[in-house]
Structure formats: structure tokens, C-alpha cells
Amino acid sequence: MRDATQVLYSPAPAMWLKPIPRTELAPPPHYACPVYRTGERRGTLSTTGHSTNFVLDIRVPTSREKEHWICRGVALLASLAVG
């Protein structure tokens, strides 16, 4: 069994994106995990100021501080095939 620090890519579970009004959103502690189209995490800036590679943030429930995930570079990638 490999140590968790040796895992570069791990499959994410299937997610259902259900839009709700922000006023109804009362999230538990979470990490706003960025979703990118590719693993490069870069793209050209559009006129809105966002990278063309960035898709959205997904709120991932966690008991850890967001800095824990940021320091590890945790992100979701839309381009990896499920193997």
C-alpha cells in the first residue's frame, strides 16, 4: 500500500451539481476546490479576469483548514480519464 503523500492523481466520486439560491446555502466547513479543464492550471485571462482553464469551485466538506489543501495544491481536473 502506498503512502498518501505519494498519490498524484486520485479519482473523485460522481457529483451532482444542483443549483440553489445563495440565500439557501448554509455550508458546513468546506474547501472551495478549484476545477480546471487541464492539469496545467493556467490559461489566458479572459475579459472577465478569469483564466480560460478555470471552470468553477466545488465546495468539498472537510474538517481541516483550507490552508491544508492549498499548500498541497489540491484541485479537480476535468481532463483526466477514469482508468
Secondary structure, DSSP 8 states (H G I E B T S, - for coil): ---GGG-S-------------GGG----SEEEEEEESSTT----B-TTS-BTTEEEEEEEE-SS-HHHHHHTT--EESS----
